[in-house]
């Protein structure tokens, strides 16, 4: 049975009438940039995340960069360092560069794939100013351990929550733990727009107000420039779509969890050959991706492909080994360097069909027999 890795058309069909009404509302108003839809979404997203304020941007990359700048922890030209994970999309490190800092990479936990606090502490230097834990694949990082390290060294923590919409750790949602957090609303995310988008969340209202100034070039009022910003505004159409999807997010996350449990049940007998995802605590994983590990993953991937089952690798190249981010003083990261050769993402999204999931599971079991 052919199984696509992701088919967003299925999601659209579920909410099509609501989306069409929202698009008509925006187009009839002819207010397309930073108007009522964006303001309403910022309020609703802050409430969902359990924080006081949110500031919408045109991408998750800009959200992360502007959050870093808005903390005031960095000074351009000082080679200040920000520690983050090597196992993530390149945009996490690009945002650090964009903010005028240097990305430094620490190793990860072999079970959760998120930053290891002990490795983070070893990577701290006199130039370190911030830590960005990445809630990768939908799994919350060890935010308590990382915040303890940050507190000991006087560093700020900004969550990269681009893949963890709605995840909960220690009783708080992703986006409510650090001084700020950055979200992406790229279409494939748990909460995705019909284009690109992002947001900063924080309990520091002034920090979010600074992000709102920075996203408009650094203007405060009447086009009076106060600092160097950028053009990073979420448009009204994307905000209107996100407001609709936000109403479904918890239900869709529960579907993800249900499918993840089915995979875990179906594949549990292969645990000696296939490493399955691990959740550090209930609610901490919202399964943006369902990532397994296997030696010689390409053989399994080819077997699935022959049956029309699409898989992906998130991510095939560690950031600290890429030319743009490579540094002479970079420590070896043995856990990440071992995992990157084994990881494989299986199809999982709220509108996956049960028979498709079972077909994937059967194909894997057949291969492992």
C-alpha positions in Angstrom: 0.0 0.0 0.0 1.4 3.4 -0.9 1.8 5.6 2.2 2.8 9.3 1.8 5.0 10.7 4.5 2.6 13.6 4.9 -0.5 14.8 3.0 -1.7 18.2 4.1 -4.6 18.1 1.7 -6.4 15.8 4.2 -6.1 18.4 7.0 -7.4 21.1 4.7 -10.5 19.1 3.8 -11.4 18.9 7.5 -11.3 22.7 8.0 -11.9 23.9 4.4 -15.2 25.7 5.0 -13.8 27.6 8.1 -10.7 28.6 6.2 -12.6 29.9 3.3 -14.8 32.0 5.6 -11.7 33.4 7.3 -9.9 34.2 4.0 -13.1 36.0 2.8 -13.2 38.0 6.1 -9.6 39.1 5.6 -9.8 39.9 1.9 -13.1 41.9 2.4 -11.4 44.0 5.1 -8.4 44.7 2.9 -6.3 44.9 6.0 -3.5 42.5 5.3 -0.6 43.3 7.6 -0.5 43.5 11.5 -4.2 44.1 12.0 -7.0 42.4 14.0 -6.2 38.8 13.0 -2.6 39.0 14.1 -3.5 40.7 17.4 -6.2 38.1 18.1 -3.8 35.3 17.3 -1.1 36.7 19.5 -3.5 36.8 22.4 -4.9 33.3 21.8 -1.4 31.8 21.3 -0.1 33.4 24.5 -3.1 32.0 26.4 -2.6 28.6 24.9 1.1 28.5 25.9 0.3 29.9 29.4 2.4 33.1 29.1 1.6 36.8 29.3 2.6 37.8 25.8 3.3 36.7 22.2 4.8 38.5 19.3 4.1 37.1 15.8 6.8 37.1 13.1 7.1 36.0 9.5 9.1 32.8 10.3 10.4 30.7 13.2 14.0 31.6 12.2 13.2 35.3 12.7 11.3 34.5 15.9 14.5 32.9 17.4 16.8 35.6 16.2 14.6 38.5 17.4 14.1 36.7 20.8 17.8 36.5 21.2 18.3 40.2 20.3 15.4 41.3 22.5 16.9 39.7 25.6 19.7 42.2 25.5 22.2 39.4 26.3 24.2 39.8 23.1 26.5 42.6 21.9 27.4 42.6 18.2 31.0 42.3 17.3 31.9 40.6 20.7 31.8 37.0 19.4 29.3 36.1 22.1 28.4 32.5 22.0 25.0 30.7 22.2 24.9 26.9 22.9 22.5 24.8 21.1 21.9 21.3 19.6 23.7 19.8 16.6 20.7 17.7 15.7 18.2 20.1 14.4 17.4 22.1 11.2 20.1 24.5 10.2 17.7 27.4 10.9 18.4 27.1 14.6 22.0 28.0 14.1 21.3 30.5 11.3 19.1 32.4 13.7 22.0 32.6 16.1 24.3 34.0 13.4 21.6 36.4 12.3 21.4 37.8 15.8 25.1 38.5 15.7 26.4 35.6 17.9 28.4 32.4 17.4 26.6 29.0 17.6 28.3 26.5 19.8 27.1 22.9 19.9 26.8 20.5 22.9 25.9 16.8 22.8 22.5 15.3 23.2 20.7 12.7 25.3 20.7 9.3 23.5 17.0 8.7 24.4 15.3 12.0 23.9 17.7 13.5 21.3 17.6 16.8 23.1 20.5 18.8 24.7 22.3 17.1 27.5 22.8 19.6 30.4 26.1 18.1 31.4 27.5 18.6 27.9 26.1 22.1 27.8 27.9 23.0 31.0 31.2 21.7 29.5 30.7 23.9 26.5 30.4 27.2 28.4 33.1 29.8 28.0 33.5 33.4 29.2 31.8 34.4 25.9 28.7 32.3 26.4 25.5 34.4 26.8 22.6 32.1 26.1 21.4 28.5 25.8 18.9 27.4 23.2 17.5 23.9 23.9 15.7 22.5 20.9 12.5 20.5 21.6 13.3 18.2 18.7 10.7 15.9 17.0 8.1 17.1 19.5 10.0 16.0 22.6 10.6 18.6 25.4 14.2 19.0 26.3 15.4 18.6 29.9 14.4 22.1 30.6 14.8 21.9 34.4 18.4 20.7 34.0 19.3 23.3 31.4 17.7 26.1 33.4 19.8 25.0 36.4 23.0 25.2 34.4 22.0 28.6 33.0 21.3 29.9 36.5 24.7 28.8 37.8 26.4 30.7 35.0 24.1 33.7 34.6 22.9 32.8 31.1 19.5 33.2 29.4 17.5 30.3 28.1 15.4 30.6 24.9 13.4 27.6 23.9 13.4 26.5 20.3 9.9 25.1 20.4 9.4 25.0 16.6 8.5 21.3 16.8 6.7 21.1 20.1 3.4 23.0 19.9 1.4 21.9 22.9 4.0 19.7 24.6 4.1 19.9 28.4 6.9 19.5 30.9 6.8 20.1 34.7 3.2 21.3 34.4 4.0 24.0 31.8 3.7 24.1 28.0 6.6 24.5 25.7 7.1 28.2 25.3 6.6 29.0 29.0 9.9 27.8 30.6 12.8 30.1 29.4 13.0 33.9 29.3 11.5 33.5 25.9 10.6 30.9 23.3 10.5 30.8 19.5 7.9 28.9 17.4 7.6 28.1 13.7 4.3 27.8 11.9 5.8 26.3 8.8 3.0 24.3 7.1 4.3 20.9 8.3 4.4 21.8 12.0 1.8 20.6 14.6 0.3 24.1 14.2 1.1 25.1 10.6 0.1 28.1 8.5 -0.8 28.1 4.8 2.6 29.7 4.2 5.3 30.7 6.7 5.1 32.3 10.1 6.5 32.3 13.6 6.1 33.8 17.1 8.0 34.7 20.3 6.4 33.9 23.6 7.4 35.2 27.0 6.2 36.3 30.4 8.3 39.4 29.9 5.9 41.8 28.3 8.7 44.3 27.5 10.7 41.6 25.7 7.8 40.9 23.4 7.2 44.6 22.9 10.8 44.9 21.8 10.3 42.0 19.4 7.3 43.8 18.0 9.4 46.9 17.4 12.3 44.9 15.9 9.9 43.1 13.5 9.0 46.5 12.0 12.5 47.6 11.3 13.1 48.9 14.8 10.3 51.5 14.6 8.7 52.5 17.8 6.1 55.0 16.5 5.6 57.3 13.5 8.4 55.5 11.7 11.0 56.8 14.2 13.8 54.3 14.1 15.2 53.4 17.5 17.5 50.4 16.6 18.3 48.1 13.7 15.5 45.7 13.2 14.1 43.8 10.2 10.9 43.3 8.2 9.4 40.3 9.9 5.6 40.7 10.1 3.1 37.9 10.1 0.4 38.7 7.6 -3.3 38.7 8.4 -4.2 35.7 6.2 -1.7 33.4 8.0 -2.9 34.6 11.4 -6.6 33.9 10.4 -5.6 30.4 9.3 -3.6 29.8 12.5 -6.6 30.9 14.7 -8.7 28.2 13.1 -6.1 25.5 13.4 -5.4 26.4 17.0 -8.9 25.3 17.9 -8.0 21.8 16.7 -4.4 21.6 17.9 -5.1 19.6 21.1 -7.3 17.2 19.3 -4.7 16.7 16.5 -2.0 16.2 19.1 -4.1 13.5 20.7 -4.4 11.8 17.3 -0.6 12.0 17.0 -0.2 10.4 20.4 -2.7 7.6 19.5 -0.8 6.8 16.3 2.5 6.8 18.2 1.1 4.3 20.7 -0.1 2.1 17.8 3.4 2.2 16.3 5.0 1.4 19.7 2.6 -1.6 20.2 3.1 -2.9 16.7 6.9 -2.6 16.7 7.7 -3.4 20.3 8.8 -7.0 19.4 11.7 -5.5 17.3 13.3 -3.6 20.2 16.6 -5.5 19.8 17.0 -4.2 16.3 14.9 -1.1 16.2 15.1 1.7 18.8 11.7 3.3 19.3 10.9 6.8 20.5 11.0 7.6 24.2 8.9 10.1 26.1 10.6 11.6 29.2 7.2 12.2 30.9 3.5 12.1 30.0 2.7 15.0 27.7 6.3 15.9 27.0 6.2 14.4 23.5 3.7 15.6 20.9 5.2 13.5 18.1 5.8 16.1 15.5 7.9 13.2 14.0 8.1 9.5 14.8 11.8 8.8 14.7 13.3 5.3 15.1 16.9 4.1 15.0 18.4 1.2 13.1 21.8 0.0 12.0 21.9 0.1 8.2 18.8 2.2 8.0 19.1 2.5 4.2 18.3 -1.1 3.7 15.1 -0.7 5.7 14.3 2.5 3.9 14.8 0.9 0.5 12.5 -2.0 1.5 9.8 0.5 2.6 10.2 2.5 -0.6 9.7 -0.5 -2.8 6.3 -0.9 -1.1 5.4 2.8 -1.7 6.1 3.8 1.8 7.8 7.2 2.1 10.2 7.9 4.9 12.6 10.8 5.7 15.7 11.5 7.7 15.6 14.4 10.2 18.4 15.4 10.0 21.1 13.7 7.9 23.9 16.2 8.7 24.8 17.5 12.1 25.2 21.2 12.3 28.7 21.2 14.0 30.0 19.3 10.9 28.6 21.7 8.3 31.1 24.2 6.8 29.1 27.3 7.8 29.0 26.3 11.5 32.3 24.4 11.9 34.7 25.7 14.5 38.3 24.8 15.4 37.5 24.4 19.1 34.5 22.2 18.6 34.5 19.2 21.0 33.6 15.8 19.6 29.9 15.0 20.1 29.9 11.2 20.2 26.2 10.6 21.0 24.9 12.9 18.2 27.6 11.6 15.8 26.5 8.0 16.4 22.7 8.7 16.2 22.8 10.6 13.0 23.8 7.5 11.1 20.8 5.5 12.4 17.7 7.8 12.6 14.8 7.3 10.3 11.4 9.2 10.4 8.2 7.1 9.7 4.9 8.6 8.5 2.9 10.0 11.4 0.5 13.0 11.3 -3.1 13.5 12.5 -4.7 12.6 9.2 -2.7 9.4 8.6 -5.1 6.5 8.1 -5.0 3.5 10.5 -4.6 1.0 7.6 -1.6 3.1 6.4 0.0 2.9 9.8 -0.6 -0.8 10.0 0.9 -1.2 6.5 4.1 0.6 7.6 4.3 -1.6 10.7 3.8 -4.8 8.7 6.4 -3.9 6.2 8.9 -3.2 8.9 8.1 -6.5 10.7 8.4 -8.4 7.4 11.8 -6.9 6.8 13.1 -7.7 10.3 11.9 -11.4 10.2 
